[in-house]
Amino acid sequence: MRPADYPVQPSHLWDHFYEISQIPRPSGQEAAVRSYITGVAERHDCPWRTDAEGNLLVSVAASAGLEDREPVLIQNHLDMVTVKSSGSTHDFERDPLELHVEDGWLRARQTTLGADNGIGCAAALALLSDPQVRRPPLQLLFTVDEETGLNGALNLDPDLLGAQRMLNLDTEDWQELFVGCAGGAGWVFERSFAAGSAPDGADYWTLELRGLAGGHSGIQIHEQLGNAIKLLAQCLDDVGELQLCGADVGVAHNVIPREGWIQFACPAAQARALQDKLEALTQQLLSWLPAADHALALELRPADPAPVVSVSASREILDLLAVFPHGALAYNAASPGDLVDLSINLAQLRLAGGELMLEASYRFFNEQQGIPLRQGVLALARRFALGVDEQVGYPGWQPDFDSPLLARASDLHRELFGVAPQVKAIHAGLECGILKSKKPELDILSFGPTIRGAHSPAERLQIDTVEPFWRFLTALLAIL
């Protein structure tokens, strides 16, 4: 049900966002939300077509008097990250999001909000449905499967790119115009260990960590947020005669892992020693973790028996987790200090029946700068005898500060709001780089309202940034 205090203006945008939020749309399962969009298009006599990947293009006629203008491509992705708080029973494949307003922010209860990129999709649909909008011919492009690796854009039919100018509505800081984005790639590592029974007298335990903020592994990687994989391994580092038997930490390659557990067997005395120092370990971590992570909690509880790996194999796994890199590795020397040039996210850990899986991804503006990191990670994989499955990478979007589209947008921003916008690049994998690689002549600009905590249950949309975002978007289209 729509909250009583749900925002009302601009009405078309907020109405579409609410409808989108009621439609489950995990990556790879965008058919229902695509059907909603095509239904809106058909009610307004707008033709649409899809490609083999499921990407959708809706063609929108120009307003009267603007028919001779060059078309503008408006681009967003349909899917959302599906992360929920521990204890939540939300089913992302079936349940609508439960929206609520809190201190000027729109949120979803115990789940991601999907404002990334649902608010951009809603804005694109409002450009179609709102009769007050003055627009040139528009091509509304909705891509699929963005959050799991930009797969919709990577496999997009270039014939869908008919315009020379593109507005991407998938960035998250109002009054900032983005003219560049990071590229990225990653790996899945695997190794099999012999597994058997623990020695007589050993007890089985689960160490669970929860309460970290988590977040986007690109735009939040410089915030030094805690990584649940690294912290759990740190807490277990000196447990004597430890034998690992299970682990489940992290949810996706582009999310900083915020919670999870590791299961193990050890002598009762070692477990008691760990229990006795859990509070000290918690305080030790809180002494340096940022405030966003201060809900951190560690819990040690008995577990059911399960096949364990040897003490030496367990030591090897903990050593691997200790030395595996994570975080921001290089900053842009010519830009503000929070623009990261190179980073890596240790994203997922799984262990069951002796089968180990790790996933990590890295981001870069200049792919050449990432070569030493890639070499180092692959050397680590060789040293620890890991099988490596390299994930498909995607290109970056090199900043273009001489863009004609940027110049017009900057002038308009000063005219509307009395201040110059900040012009930036983003350390995240927008689809802009991929689309520009398919059509190099595209002049691209990206902007959006303010979103915080993307890719985590703390995701929230700052309501009072949506109206000026909409005003800017519609005014810009009226002059293009």
C-alpha positions in Angstrom: 0.0 0.0 0.0 1.2 3.5 -0.9 2.3 5.3 2.3 0.1 8.2 3.4 3.1 10.6 3.2 4.4 9.3 -0.1 5.6 12.2 -2.3 3.2 13.6 -4.8 5.1 16.1 -7.1 6.2 15.6 -9.8 3.1 13.4 -9.9 3.9 11.3 -13.1 7.4 10.5 -11.8 6.3 9.5 -8.3 3.3 7.5 -9.6 5.6 5.5 -12.0 8.2 4.9 -9.3 5.5 3.5 -6.9 4.2 1.1 -9.6 7.7 0.0 -10.4 8.5 -0.7 -6.7 5.5 -3.1 -6.6 6.9 -5.2 -9.3 9.7 -7.7 -8.4 12.7 -7.1 -10.7 15.8 -9.0 -9.7 18.5 -9.2 -12.3 17.6 -11.5 -15.1 13.9 -11.4 -14.1 12.8 -8.1 -15.7 9.9 -9.4 -17.8 7.2 -8.1 -15.5 8.6 -4.6 -15.2 9.2 -4.6 -19.0 5.6 -5.5 -19.5 4.5 -2.5 -17.3 6.6 -0.2 -19.4 5.4 -1.5 -22.8 1.8 -1.1 -21.4 2.5 2.6 -20.6 4.0 3.0 -24.1 1.1 1.4 -25.9 -1.4 3.6 -24.0 0.4 6.6 -25.3 0.8 5.3 -28.9 4.6 4.9 -28.6 6.1 2.1 -30.6 8.6 -0.2 -28.8 10.9 -3.0 -29.6 13.3 -5.4 -27.8 16.5 -7.1 -28.8 17.5 -10.7 -28.2 18.9 -9.9 -24.8 15.6 -8.3 -23.6 16.7 -4.7 -23.7 13.8 -2.4 -24.5 13.6 0.7 -26.6 10.5 3.0 -26.6 10.3 5.7 -29.2 8.5 8.9 -28.1 7.3 11.6 -30.6 8.5 15.2 -30.2 6.2 17.8 -28.7 4.5 20.1 -31.2 7.0 22.5 -32.7 10.1 20.4 -31.7 9.7 17.8 -34.4 12.8 18.9 -36.3 15.1 18.5 -33.3 17.7 15.7 -33.2 16.6 12.8 -31.0 17.9 12.2 -27.5 18.5 8.8 -25.9 17.4 8.5 -22.3 19.0 5.4 -20.7 18.3 3.4 -17.5 18.4 -0.2 -16.3 15.4 -2.2 -15.2 16.9 -4.5 -12.5 17.7 -3.8 -8.9 20.1 -5.2 -6.3 18.2 -7.5 -4.0 19.6 -7.3 -0.5 17.7 -7.5 2.8 18.4 -7.3 6.5 19.0 -10.5 8.4 15.6 -11.7 9.7 13.7 -10.2 6.9 11.2 -12.6 5.2 10.9 -10.5 2.0 10.9 -12.6 -1.2 12.4 -10.5 -4.0 11.0 -12.8 -6.6 7.4 -12.4 -5.4 6.9 -9.5 -2.9 6.4 -5.8 -3.6 8.7 -3.4 -1.8 7.2 -1.9 1.4 8.0 1.9 1.1 8.1 4.4 3.9 9.2 8.0 4.4 11.7 8.7 7.2 13.3 12.2 7.9 12.9 13.4 4.3 14.1 10.1 2.7 12.2 7.4 0.9 13.2 3.9 2.0 12.0 0.3 1.9 11.6 -1.7 5.0 14.6 -4.0 5.6 15.4 -4.2 1.9 17.1 -2.3 -0.9 14.8 0.4 -2.3 15.6 0.0 -6.0 15.9 3.7 -6.6 19.1 2.5 -8.3 17.9 2.7 -11.1 14.1 2.7 -10.6 13.9 6.5 -10.1 15.6 7.0 -13.5 13.2 4.5 -15.1 10.3 6.4 -13.5 11.6 9.7 -14.8 11.9 8.3 -18.3 8.3 7.1 -18.2 7.2 10.5 -16.9 8.8 12.2 -19.9 6.5 10.0 -22.0 3.2 10.3 -20.0 3.3 13.9 -18.7 1.6 16.2 -21.2 3.3 19.3 -19.7 6.8 18.1 -20.9 8.3 19.9 -23.9 10.6 17.3 -25.5 12.5 16.6 -28.7 12.1 13.1 -30.2 13.1 10.6 -27.4 14.4 7.1 -27.4 13.9 5.6 -24.0 16.4 2.7 -23.6 15.8 0.3 -20.7 18.6 -2.3 -20.3 18.4 -5.6 -18.4 20.7 -7.5 -16.0 22.9 -4.5 -15.1 23.6 -5.2 -11.5 25.1 -8.6 -12.0 27.7 -7.5 -14.6 26.2 -5.0 -17.1 25.2 -7.9 -19.2 22.2 -6.2 -20.9 24.4 -3.4 -22.2 27.3 -5.7 -23.1 25.0 -7.7 -25.3 22.8 -4.8 -26.6 22.0 -4.7 -30.3 23.8 -1.5 -31.5 20.9 -0.9 -33.8 19.0 0.3 -30.7 21.4 3.3 -30.5 19.9 5.7 -33.0 20.7 9.0 -31.3 23.9 11.0 -31.1 23.2 12.4 -27.6 22.5 10.4 -24.5 21.3 11.2 -20.9 22.0 8.4 -18.4 19.9 8.9 -15.2 21.8 6.4 -13.0 24.1 8.5 -10.8 23.3 9.4 -7.3 24.4 12.9 -6.3 22.1 15.8 -7.2 23.8 18.9 -8.6 26.7 16.8 -9.9 27.1 16.1 -13.7 29.1 13.0 -14.5 31.2 12.7 -17.7 33.1 9.5 -17.0 32.8 6.1 -15.2 35.0 3.2 -14.3 35.4 0.0 -16.1 35.8 -3.3 -14.3 36.3 -7.0 -14.3 36.6 -9.8 -11.7 37.2 -13.4 -10.9 35.6 -16.4 -9.2 38.2 -18.6 -7.4 37.6 -22.3 -6.5 39.5 -25.0 -4.7 38.5 -28.4 -3.4 39.8 -29.7 0.0 39.5 -33.1 1.5 36.8 -33.1 4.1 36.1 -35.5 6.9 35.1 -35.8 10.6 36.5 -33.7 13.3 38.6 -35.4 16.1 36.9 -36.7 19.1 36.3 -34.0 21.7 36.0 -31.2 19.2 32.9 -29.0 19.3 31.2 -27.4 16.3 30.6 -23.6 16.3 29.3 -20.9 14.1 30.7 -17.4 14.3 28.2 -14.9 12.8 28.9 -11.3 12.0 26.1 -8.8 11.3 25.3 -5.1 11.5 27.8 -3.7 9.1 26.6 -1.1 6.6 27.7 -2.8 3.4 27.1 -0.8 0.3 28.2 -0.1 -3.3 31.6 -1.5 -4.0 32.4 1.4 -6.4 31.1 4.6 -5.1 31.5 3.7 -1.4 34.8 1.8 -1.6 36.7 4.8 -0.2 34.6 5.1 2.9 36.6 2.2 4.6 33.4 0.3 5.4 34.0 -3.0 7.1 34.2 -6.2 5.0 32.5 -9.1 6.7 34.8 -11.7 5.1 38.0 -9.9 6.2 36.6 -9.3 9.8 35.4 -12.8 10.3 38.8 -14.2 9.2 40.5 -11.8 11.5 38.5 -12.9 14.5 39.3 -16.6 13.9 43.0 -16.1 13.1 44.4 -17.4 16.4 41.9 -20.1 17.3 44.0 -23.2 17.9 43.4 -26.5 16.1 40.5 -24.9 14.2 39.0 -26.9 11.3 36.7 -25.0 9.0 33.5 -26.7 7.7 31.3 -24.0 6.3 31.0 -20.3 5.3 28.4 -18.0 3.7 29.4 -14.4 3.5 28.4 -11.8 0.9 25.7 -11.5 -1.7 27.1 -10.2 -5.0 30.3 -9.0 -6.7 29.4 -5.3 -6.5 28.3 -5.3 -2.8 30.7 -4.8 0.1 29.9 -7.9 2.2 28.0 -6.7 5.3 27.1 -10.0 7.2 27.6 -13.7 7.2 29.0 -16.6 9.1 31.8 -19.1 9.3 31.3 -22.6 10.8 34.2 -24.6 12.3 35.2 -27.3 14.8 37.8 -26.8 17.6 38.6 -28.1 21.1 36.2 -26.8 23.7 38.9 -24.8 25.4 39.6 -22.8 22.2 35.9 -22.1 21.8 35.7 -20.8 25.4 38.7 -18.6 24.8 37.1 -17.1 21.7 33.8 -16.6 23.5 35.6 -14.8 26.3 37.2 -12.3 24.0 34.3 -11.6 21.6 33.5 -8.3 23.4 37.1 -7.3 23.2 37.3 -8.2 19.5 34.1 -6.2 18.9 35.6 -3.1 20.6 38.8 -3.6 18.7 37.0 -3.4 15.4 34.7 -0.5 16.4 37.9 1.5 17.3 38.6 2.0 13.6 35.4 1.2 11.7 33.4 4.2 10.5 30.2 5.2 12.3 28.1 3.6 9.7 29.4 0.2 10.9 28.8 0.7 14.6 25.8 -1.7 14.7 28.5 -4.5 14.4 27.7 -7.6 16.4 29.5 -10.9 16.7 27.8 -14.1 18.0 29.3 -17.5 18.7 26.8 -20.3 19.0 26.9 -24.1 18.8 26.5 -25.7 15.4 25.5 -29.1 14.0 28.3 -31.4 12.9 29.5 -31.1 9.3 32.4 -32.3 7.2 35.6 -30.3 8.1 38.8 -29.6 6.3 42.2 -30.3 8.0 43.9 -27.9 10.4 46.5 -27.1 7.8 43.9 -26.5 5.1 41.9 -24.2 7.5 45.1 -22.3 8.2 45.7 -21.9 4.4 42.1 -20.6 3.9 42.4 -18.1 6.7 45.8 -16.9 5.4 44.3 -16.5 1.9 41.5 -14.3 3.3 44.0 -12.3 5.3 46.3 -11.4 2.4 43.6 -11.0 -0.3 43.4 -7.3 -1.2 40.3 -5.2 -0.6 39.5 -1.5 -0.8 40.6 1.6 -2.6 44.2 1.3 -4.0 44.8 4.5 -5.9 43.2 8.0 -6.0 42.9 10.4 -8.9 45.7 13.0 -8.5 43.9 15.6 -10.6 40.5 15.4 -8.9 39.1 15.7 -5.4 40.4 13.2 -2.9 37.4 10.9 -2.9 37.7 10.0 -6.6 39.2 6.5 -6.6 41.2 5.4 -9.7 41.6 1.7 -8.8 39.9 -0.5 -6.2 39.1 -4.1 -5.5 36.2 -5.7 -3.6 36.5 -9.2 -1.9 32.8 -9.9 -2.3 31.8 -13.5 -1.6 33.0 -16.5 0.4 31.4 -19.9 0.4 32.6 -23.2 1.9 30.7 -26.5 2.1 31.9 -30.1 2.0 35.4 -29.0 1.3 34.5 -26.9 -1.7 35.8 -23.3 -1.4 34.5 -20.4 -3.6 35.7 -16.8 -3.5 34.5 -13.9 -5.7 36.2 -10.6 -6.2 35.9 -7.7 -8.6 38.0 -4.6 -9.4 37.4 -1.2 -11.0 39.6 1.2 -12.9 39.4 4.3 -15.1 42.5 3.3 -17.0 42.7 -0.4 -17.6 46.5 -0.2 -17.8 46.7 1.0 -14.2 45.0 -2.2 -13.1 47.6 -4.5 -14.7 49.8 -4.8 -11.5 46.7 -5.5 -9.4 45.5 -8.2 -11.8 49.0 -9.7 -11.9 49.1 -9.7 -8.1 45.7 -11.4 -7.6 46.5 -14.1 -10.2 49.9 -14.7 -8.5 48.0 -15.1 -5.2 45.7 -17.6 -6.9 48.7 -19.6 -8.1 50.3 -19.5 -4.7 47.1 -20.9 -3.1 46.4 -23.4 -5.9 43.1 -21.7 -6.8 41.2 -22.4 -9.9 40.3 -19.1 -11.7 37.3 -18.2 -13.7 37.9 -14.6 -15.1 34.6 -12.8 -15.4 33.7 -10.7 -18.4 35.0 -7.2 -18.1 33.5 -3.9 -19.3 35.1 -0.7 -20.6 35.3 2.6 -18.8 34.0 5.9 -20.1 36.9 8.3 -20.3 35.9 11.8 -19.0 35.1 14.3 -21.8 35.2 17.8 -20.2 34.8 19.4 -23.7 31.4 17.7 -24.3 28.9 20.1 -26.0 26.2 18.4 -24.0 28.1 19.1 -20.8 28.5 22.8 -21.7 24.8 23.3 -22.4 23.8 21.4 -19.2 26.2 23.4 -17.1 24.9 26.7 -18.4 21.3 25.6 -17.7 22.2 24.5 -14.2 23.6 27.9 -13.4 20.6 29.6 -14.9 18.1 27.5 -12.9 19.8 27.2 -9.6 22.3 30.0 -9.4 25.3 27.8 -8.9 27.6 25.8 -11.2 27.2 22.0 -11.0 30.1 19.9 -9.9 31.5 18.0 -12.9 32.8 14.6 -12.0 33.6 11.0 -13.0 32.3 8.1 -10.9 34.1 5.1 -9.7 31.3 2.7 -10.7 30.4 0.7 -13.8 27.8 2.8 -15.5 26.6 1.4 -18.8 27.7 4.6 -20.5 31.2 3.2 -21.2 29.8 0.1 -22.9 27.3 2.0 -25.0 30.0 4.5 -26.0 32.2 1.6 -27.1 29.3 0.4 -29.3 28.8 3.9 -30.7 31.9 6.1 -30.1 30.3 9.3 -31.4 27.7 9.3 -28.5 27.8 12.5 -26.5 26.9 11.4 -23.0 25.9 13.1 -19.7 24.8 11.3 -16.5 23.0 12.8 -13.5 20.2 12.0 -11.0 18.7 12.8 -7.6 20.6 11.9 -4.4 20.6 8.2 -3.3 22.6 6.9 -0.3 23.4 3.4 0.7 22.8 1.8 -2.7 23.2 -2.0 -2.8 22.3 -2.3 0.9 19.1 -2.3 3.1 20.1 1.3 4.0 19.4 2.5 0.5 17.4 5.7 0.5 16.3 8.4 -1.8 16.4 12.1 -0.8 12.9 13.3 -1.6 13.6 17.0 -1.9 16.2 16.4 -4.7 13.7 14.7 -7.0 11.8 17.8 -7.9 14.8 19.9 -9.0 16.2 16.9 -10.8 13.0 16.6 -12.7 12.9 20.4 -13.4 16.5 20.2 -14.7 15.9 17.2 -16.9 12.8 18.6 -18.5 14.3 22.1 -19.0 17.4 20.5 -20.6 15.3 18.5 -23.1 13.3 21.6 -24.0 16.5 23.3 -25.3 18.3 20.3 -26.9 
